[in-house]
Amino acid sequence: MPIMLVLGAVLTAIDVVWTFTLAPLVQGAQLSEPVVIGGAQVTTKLLLSQKIFYLHVPVAVASFAVMALAAFFALRFLMTKDRSYDVRSKTAMEVTLVFIVATMISGDLWTRFEWGVWWVWEPRLTTYFILMLLVIGYFILRNAIDDPERRARFCAVFGIVAFVDAPISFLVTRLVPSSIHPVVFRTDSGLPPMMLIPFLLGLFGMLMIAFVLYCTAQRINADALEVEELKQQLEEQDAQATRAAADDALERLRKRGASVSAASAPAHDEHATQNQEG
């Protein structure tokens, strides 16, 4: 895990450095008149804000990938009723929330720089915002149910249903032609090597970081589950010991009551005999 974390961080760092040093700018809107930049005549606007996609898209892809893992483990729990799968699904949802928040922040920065506003209710942003609300609702549901079995079952179903929004959010820019959100993965226009290489480095680096975060959180949650189970076992043993002590004390009281009754019986008989003689 440490080696993969370092490798992922290095790939992501190379992605960021390459993006702002070697990757060419994207041609945007047509300029009113040509200008000369770096000795070259430019007739379209160069989009510096587009460089955020080299980090924004890998983070978004990582959020989809980890959420798919959460849905898979939720399905496995419903099939096997094994609580370890519930813990894994919960862990994946925690990591998903981290990457969703990072995606929303980076996306809002691009929206502010490119469109001049912090938020636009367009299809991609709206569906992804709904996805974030669903993930937040998942944890609200977990905290609202006390019974472990019911909580795991309800959250598994909710997690699978919430994941349905992930492919919708990914495909909505293709399904809705009027969407103004750019389509990143396209087959009609490939990226040149100077743009494709840093993008792939950032993508693999972010997926490695997501995997390490999941494994680390999973280990912590698994240990917490083990501690909880040991605590329940100790509480059960303590309750059994308490019941055994109470039963033992009750048995001693019964024996003492029986001995007292046996001792008082001769005296009562002698008193009854004296009364008869009198």
C-alpha positions as CSV (number, residue, x, y, z in Angstrom):
1,M,0.0,0.0,0.0
2,P,2.7,2.6,0.8
3,I,4.4,1.9,-2.5
4,M,1.2,2.2,-4.5
5,L,0.3,5.4,-2.6
6,V,3.7,6.9,-3.5
7,L,3.4,5.8,-7.1
8,G,-0.1,7.2,-7.4
9,A,1.0,10.5,-5.8
10,V,4.0,10.7,-8.2
11,L,1.8,10.0,-11.3
12,T,-0.7,12.6,-10.2
13,A,2.1,15.2,-9.6
14,I,3.6,14.5,-13.0
15,D,0.1,15.0,-14.5
16,V,-0.2,18.4,-12.8
17,V,3.3,19.6,-13.8
18,W,2.9,18.3,-17.4
19,T,-0.5,19.9,-17.7
20,F,0.7,23.4,-16.8
21,T,4.1,23.2,-18.6
22,L,3.9,20.9,-21.7
23,A,0.3,20.3,-22.5
24,P,-1.0,22.7,-25.2
25,L,-3.9,25.0,-24.6
26,V,-7.3,24.1,-26.1
27,Q,-8.7,26.3,-28.9
28,G,-11.9,27.9,-27.7
29,A,-14.2,30.6,-29.1
30,Q,-13.3,32.7,-32.2
31,L,-11.5,36.0,-31.4
32,S,-12.8,39.2,-32.9
33,E,-9.3,39.8,-34.4
34,P,-6.1,37.8,-34.6
35,V,-3.4,38.2,-32.0
36,V,0.2,37.1,-31.8
37,I,1.2,34.9,-28.8
38,G,4.7,33.5,-28.6
39,G,5.4,34.4,-32.2
40,A,2.4,32.6,-33.5
41,Q,-0.8,34.1,-34.8
42,V,-3.9,33.0,-32.8
43,T,-7.4,33.4,-34.1
44,T,-9.3,31.6,-31.3
45,K,-9.4,32.0,-27.5
46,L,-6.9,29.7,-25.7
47,L,-8.7,28.1,-22.7
48,L,-6.4,27.9,-19.7
49,S,-9.3,26.8,-17.5
50,Q,-9.5,23.6,-19.6
51,K,-6.3,22.3,-17.9
52,I,-8.4,21.6,-14.7
53,F,-9.9,18.7,-16.6
54,Y,-6.6,16.8,-16.4
55,L,-7.3,16.5,-12.7
56,H,-11.1,16.9,-12.6
57,V,-11.9,14.0,-14.9
58,P,-9.6,11.4,-13.1
59,V,-11.2,12.3,-9.8
60,A,-14.7,11.9,-11.3
61,V,-13.8,8.6,-12.8
62,A,-12.4,7.4,-9.5
63,S,-15.6,8.3,-7.8
64,F,-17.6,6.2,-10.3
65,A,-15.2,3.3,-9.9
66,V,-15.3,3.2,-6.1
67,M,-19.1,3.6,-6.1
68,A,-19.3,0.6,-8.4
69,L,-17.3,-1.3,-5.9
70,A,-19.7,-0.2,-3.2
71,A,-22.7,-1.4,-5.2
72,F,-20.9,-4.8,-5.9
73,F,-20.3,-5.4,-2.2
74,A,-23.8,-4.4,-1.3
75,L,-25.1,-7.0,-3.8
76,R,-22.8,-9.6,-2.3
77,F,-24.2,-8.8,1.2
78,L,-27.7,-9.3,0.0
79,M,-26.7,-12.6,-1.5
80,T,-24.6,-13.9,1.5
81,K,-25.8,-11.9,4.6
82,D,-22.1,-11.7,5.5
83,R,-21.5,-8.5,7.5
84,S,-18.0,-8.2,6.1
85,Y,-19.5,-7.2,2.8
86,D,-21.6,-4.6,4.4
87,V,-18.4,-3.1,6.0
88,R,-16.7,-3.1,2.6
89,S,-19.6,-1.4,0.9
90,K,-19.7,1.2,3.6
91,T,-16.0,1.8,3.3
92,A,-16.3,2.2,-0.5
93,M,-19.1,4.7,0.0
94,E,-16.9,6.7,2.3
95,V,-14.2,6.9,-0.3
96,T,-16.8,7.7,-2.9
97,L,-18.0,10.7,-0.9
98,V,-14.4,12.1,-0.7
99,F,-13.9,11.9,-4.5
100,I,-17.4,13.3,-5.2
101,V,-16.7,16.3,-3.1
102,A,-13.3,16.8,-4.8
103,T,-15.1,16.5,-8.2
104,M,-17.7,19.0,-7.3
105,I,-15.1,21.5,-6.1
106,S,-12.9,21.2,-9.1
107,G,-15.9,21.3,-11.4
108,D,-17.3,24.4,-9.8
109,L,-13.9,26.1,-10.2
110,W,-14.0,25.4,-14.0
111,T,-17.6,26.6,-14.1
112,R,-16.7,29.8,-12.5
113,F,-13.7,30.5,-14.8
114,E,-15.4,29.4,-18.0
115,W,-19.0,30.3,-17.6
116,G,-18.6,33.1,-15.1
117,V,-21.0,31.5,-12.5
118,W,-20.5,29.0,-9.7
119,W,-23.4,26.8,-10.7
120,V,-25.5,26.0,-13.7
121,W,-28.5,23.6,-13.6
122,E,-27.4,21.7,-16.7
123,P,-27.9,17.9,-17.0
124,R,-24.3,16.7,-16.1
125,L,-24.0,19.0,-13.0
126,T,-27.6,18.3,-11.9
127,T,-27.3,14.5,-12.1
128,Y,-23.9,14.5,-10.4
129,F,-25.3,16.8,-7.7
130,I,-28.1,14.3,-7.2
131,L,-25.5,11.5,-6.9
132,M,-23.7,13.5,-4.1
133,L,-27.1,13.9,-2.3
134,L,-27.7,10.1,-2.6
135,V,-24.3,9.3,-1.1
136,I,-24.9,11.7,1.8
137,G,-28.4,10.2,2.2
138,Y,-26.7,6.7,2.5
139,F,-24.9,7.8,5.6
140,I,-27.9,9.5,7.1
141,L,-29.8,6.2,6.6
142,R,-26.9,4.3,8.3
143,N,-27.1,6.6,11.4
144,A,-30.9,6.4,11.5
145,I,-31.2,2.6,12.0
146,D,-29.9,1.0,15.2
147,D,-30.4,-2.6,14.4
148,P,-27.3,-3.9,12.6
149,E,-29.1,-6.4,10.4
150,R,-31.8,-4.0,9.3
151,R,-29.3,-1.2,8.8
152,A,-27.0,-3.4,6.6
153,R,-29.9,-4.6,4.5
154,F,-31.6,-1.2,3.9
155,C,-28.2,0.4,3.2
156,A,-27.3,-2.3,0.7
157,V,-30.5,-1.8,-1.3
158,F,-30.1,2.0,-1.1
159,G,-26.5,1.9,-2.3
160,I,-27.4,-0.2,-5.3
161,V,-30.3,2.1,-6.2
162,A,-28.0,5.2,-5.8
163,F,-25.4,3.7,-8.1
164,V,-28.0,3.8,-10.9
165,D,-27.4,7.5,-11.1
166,A,-23.6,7.1,-11.8
167,P,-23.9,5.8,-15.4
168,I,-26.7,8.3,-16.0
169,S,-24.4,11.2,-14.9
170,F,-21.6,9.8,-17.1
171,L,-23.8,9.4,-20.2
172,V,-26.1,12.4,-19.9
173,T,-23.9,14.7,-22.0
174,R,-24.2,12.1,-24.8
175,L,-27.9,11.5,-24.3
176,V,-28.9,15.2,-24.1
177,P,-27.4,17.0,-27.1
178,S,-28.3,20.4,-25.7
179,S,-26.0,19.9,-22.7
180,I,-23.3,22.6,-22.5
181,H,-21.0,20.4,-20.4
182,P,-18.1,19.3,-22.5
183,V,-17.9,15.6,-23.6
184,V,-14.5,14.4,-22.4
185,F,-14.4,10.8,-23.7
186,R,-15.1,11.0,-27.5
187,T,-14.3,8.7,-30.4
188,D,-14.5,11.4,-33.1
189,S,-11.5,13.5,-31.8
190,G,-8.6,11.9,-30.1
191,L,-6.2,13.8,-27.8
192,P,-2.7,14.4,-29.1
193,P,0.1,12.6,-27.2
194,M,1.1,15.8,-25.3
195,M,-2.4,15.9,-23.9
196,L,-3.2,12.2,-23.7
197,I,-0.1,11.1,-21.7
198,P,-0.7,13.5,-18.7
199,F,-4.4,12.6,-18.7
200,L,-3.7,8.9,-18.5
201,L,-1.0,9.4,-15.9
202,G,-3.4,11.4,-13.7
203,L,-6.2,8.8,-14.3
204,F,-4.0,5.8,-13.2
205,G,-2.5,7.8,-10.4
206,M,-5.9,8.8,-9.0
207,L,-7.2,5.3,-9.3
208,M,-4.2,4.1,-7.3
209,I,-4.8,6.7,-4.6
210,A,-8.5,5.7,-4.4
211,F,-7.5,2.0,-4.0
212,V,-5.1,2.8,-1.2
213,L,-7.7,5.0,0.5
214,Y,-10.2,2.2,0.3
215,C,-7.8,-0.5,1.6
216,T,-6.7,1.8,4.5
217,A,-10.3,2.7,5.5
218,Q,-11.3,-0.9,5.1
219,R,-8.7,-2.1,7.5
220,I,-9.8,0.6,10.0
221,N,-13.5,-0.3,9.7
222,A,-12.8,-4.1,9.9
223,D,-10.8,-3.5,13.1
224,A,-13.7,-1.4,14.4
225,L,-16.2,-4.2,13.6
226,E,-14.0,-6.7,15.4
227,V,-13.8,-4.5,18.4
228,E,-17.6,-4.1,18.4
229,E,-18.1,-7.9,18.1
230,L,-15.6,-8.5,21.0
231,K,-17.4,-5.9,23.0
232,Q,-20.7,-7.7,22.4
233,Q,-19.2,-11.0,23.4
234,L,-17.8,-9.5,26.6
235,E,-21.2,-7.9,27.4
236,E,-22.9,-11.3,26.8
237,Q,-20.3,-13.1,29.0
238,D,-20.8,-10.4,31.7
239,A,-24.5,-10.8,31.5
240,Q,-24.2,-14.6,31.7
241,A,-21.9,-14.2,34.8
242,T,-24.4,-11.8,36.4
243,R,-27.2,-14.3,35.8
244,A,-25.2,-17.1,37.1
245,A,-24.3,-15.1,40.3
246,A,-28.0,-14.2,40.7
247,D,-29.1,-17.8,40.3
248,D,-26.4,-18.9,42.8
249,A,-27.5,-16.3,45.3
250,L,-31.2,-17.3,44.9
251,E,-30.3,-20.9,45.4
252,R,-28.4,-20.1,48.6
253,L,-31.4,-18.2,49.8
254,R,-33.7,-21.1,49.0
255,K,-31.4,-23.5,50.9
256,R,-31.2,-21.1,53.9
257,G,-35.0,-20.7,53.9
258,A,-35.3,-24.5,53.8
259,S,-32.9,-24.9,56.7
260,V,-34.7,-22.3,58.7
261,S,-38.0,-24.0,58.0
262,A,-36.6,-27.3,59.0
263,A,-35.2,-25.9,62.3
264,S,-38.5,-24.2,63.2
265,A,-40.6,-27.3,62.5
266,P,-39.6,-29.3,65.7
267,A,-40.2,-26.3,67.9
268,H,-43.6,-25.8,66.4
269,D,-44.4,-29.5,67.0
270,E,-43.3,-29.4,70.6
271,H,-45.4,-26.3,71.2
272,A,-48.4,-28.0,69.7
273,T,-47.9,-31.1,71.9
274,Q,-47.7,-28.9,75.1
275,N,-51.0,-27.3,74.1
276,Q,-52.6,-30.7,73.7
277,E,-51.4,-31.8,77.1
278,G,-52.6,-28.7,78.7
